[in-house]
Amino acid sequence: MELFRLAARTSAVLGYMAVNTGRHLVAEAYCAEAVELARDITDVETTMWAMGTRSLNSYYQGDYAASAMWADTGLRLAPEHPQAIRLLINGRARPLGGSGTAPAQFGRSARQRTSLRATPFLAA
């Protein structure tokens, strides 16, 4: 079982590195492999992590709907798991902002932060 966990996590890390180098098809292949290996041994943490990486991969390709879908898939596994925060922030909030479908209060708070940075005594 430990060998499967190591293989799953290695694939997940390689997938993440492929995302960071813009090799999206390679990233998806590694993430799919990570998920399959992790599911075989019921490793929820690695499965959620790979789903987060798939979400990030979709986000960087501009596919915000797929990004949210991968995040939701991971969140359904264990909504209270520590990996859930990564899925909520990177997998749900970022795509909503990128697609222009974020609730109005998110845009308003972003504008407020921008106007605060423009204040001379805060800019220094």
Phi, psi and omega in degrees: 000321180296325178297319177296319180297315178296318178296317180297315182290326175296315178298320179297317179294318178297322175298316179297317179295324177295323176300314183294340178258006177078016180264077190294320179293320178295318178301314180297319180297314179295319180294319177299318178296317179300316181296315180299313180296316181294321179294326179300332181245013179056046178267089185295320182300313180291323177299314180296320180297317179294323176296322176296321178291322175298319178299314179298319178300314179295320179301313181292342175270358180083010179264081186292327178294316178294323178301313179294322180297315179297319178297315179298321178299316178292320181297325180297335181294318183196084185298340181261001182290148178304332178292343183299325181296321177297318180292322180291318183281302183284326186268336181247307186292314181298313178297324177298318178294319181291330182273352181080013181255013179292146176304152185304324183295333177293316179295320180297315181292328177294319178295321179297318178297320180296316181291329176294320179294334180281348178291124188307317185285343177267341183287335184285000000 
